Amino acid sequence: MCDEFIQFVRALYEEPSAPIPLHVPVMGTPEKEAVAAAIDSTFVSSVGAFVTEFERDVAEFSGAKYAVATVNGTAALHIALLVAGVQPGDLVITQSLSFIATCNAIHYCGADPLFIDVDEHTLGLSPSALRSWLERHAECRMEGTFERATGRRIRACVPMHTLGHPTDIKAITTICDEWSLTLVEDAAESLGSYVGNAHTGTFGRMGVFSFNGNKVITTGGGGMIVTDDEQLAVRAKHLSTTAKKPHPWAFEHDEVGYNYRLPNLNAAFGVAQMSRLPGLLASKREVASRYAQWCEANGWTFVSEPQGARSNYWLNAVRMSDRETRDAFLAATNAAGVMTRPLWTPMHRLPIYASGLRDPLPVTEALAGTLVNIPSSALANGRS
Ligand SMILES: *Cc1c(COP(=O)(O)O)cnc(C)c1O
């Protein structure tokens, strides 16, 4: 069974023998020319025309009014949470099934993550689990929402669009409104994913993208905060640029800020990548549909985009019947040079985040033990 899968992947990528990676960036002449132009301009660091252009491109693509570029997605999350008003001692609701950046950003603010289970079909934060937990454990007061047992403020909610598949963000938005929680979307994996006609990351007060080397497009390293709120955008830019007050020559900083601005070199790379994005998304969709067909024909479970949503199919995934089958599949494919990976170890299983508050997480546990990511790069014909 694994052999047939391996043959299929090798045929898909027209690669009879060399190792097939999980996800590779697509880059070439446009990126080289853009980076060269940044060098020629002498603006290679955190000021430059490409940073502004890249922000404009991402804002326009996502339909957000404002975009603020940062050195990576983790920094974007950190700034977004600070701007959302997250303070030391706060609780921030999120999913345990995520890359560690989500929890780390919460921790950098001095707050603690509070884990709610994910939904079996979207792989993202479950609205019904969220509502049920809030009804059982939280109370709304004049000043905000508090956890009853500890009296701690629950400030924000950070759902994540897992593997690029949009979570049920409309239902989560409604719940966050009802409970006065600031919604910040971790859309790091979901550039090019939509719910209805709206881009992921534009439902919350802020959304965050990543341009790390393994994401749909890359800037080498980079991130972006998007928002429709001008004040939040201004504050995010201020905090991410060392909180320097605008002035023709003086260095005055009005609070402790961060040196998180995306360098112009990386932004130049990003501008070139943005013009490839539609082609990459089309190619990744083609890959996903070929996998879906193969899985259907062979009785495997392929993870498809949720109903009513359009996924960027960043990382494709298959679901195995149990952990043993999954481990055998991981061993066989990796030994054959076809790179596959399990999902992240859930955050509540890591000693650093194990002691926090959480609801039971049966779906998180089940998915973490059975999902496998399979090679998902754009096809060669989508790379010119
Ligand atoms: C990639 C990613 C981030 C941000 O990662 P950086 O490497 O800092 O850009 C944040 N959250 C999730 C879920 C991610 O996958």
Ligand as a Chemical Component Dictionary entry (heavy atoms), coordinates in Angstrom:
data_LIG
# 
_chem_comp.id                   LIG 
_chem_comp.type                 NON-POLYMER 
_chem_comp.pdbx_formal_charge   0 
_chem_comp.three_letter_code    LIG 
# 
loop_
_chem_comp_atom.comp_id 
_chem_comp_atom.atom_id 
_chem_comp_atom.alt_atom_id 
_chem_comp_atom.type_symbol 
_chem_comp_atom.charge 
_chem_comp_atom.model_Cartn_x 
_chem_comp_atom.model_Cartn_y 
_chem_comp_atom.model_Cartn_z 
_chem_comp_atom.pdbx_ordinal 
LIG C1 C1 C 0 4.887 29.424 10.308 1  
LIG C2 C2 C 0 3.971 29.691 11.417 2  
LIG C3 C3 C 0 4.073 30.842 12.225 3  
LIG C4 C4 C 0 5.148 31.870 12.075 4  
LIG O1 O1 O 0 6.383 31.336 11.910 5  
LIG P1 P1 P 0 7.686 32.180 11.540 6  
LIG O2 O2 O 0 8.656 31.099 11.197 7  
LIG O3 O3 O 0 8.047 32.961 12.743 8  
LIG O4 O4 O 0 7.384 33.069 10.364 9  
LIG C5 C5 C 0 3.112 31.051 13.199 10 
LIG N1 N1 N 0 2.118 30.191 13.400 11 
LIG C6 C6 C 0 1.967 29.072 12.644 12 
LIG C7 C7 C 0 0.810 28.182 12.900 13 
LIG C8 C8 C 0 2.895 28.778 11.648 14 
LIG O5 O5 O 0 2.744 27.673 10.918 15 
# 
loop_
_chem_comp_bond.comp_id 
_chem_comp_bond.atom_id_1 
_chem_comp_bond.atom_id_2 
_chem_comp_bond.value_order 
_chem_comp_bond.pdbx_ordinal 
LIG C1 C2 SING 1  
LIG C2 C3 SING 2  
LIG C2 C8 DOUB 3  
LIG C3 C4 SING 4  
LIG C3 C5 DOUB 5  
LIG C4 O1 SING 6  
LIG O1 P1 SING 7  
LIG P1 O2 DOUB 8  
LIG P1 O3 SING 9  
LIG P1 O4 SING 10 
LIG C5 N1 SING 11 
LIG N1 C6 DOUB 12 
LIG C6 C7 SING 13 
LIG C6 C8 SING 14 
LIG C8 O5 SING 15 
# 
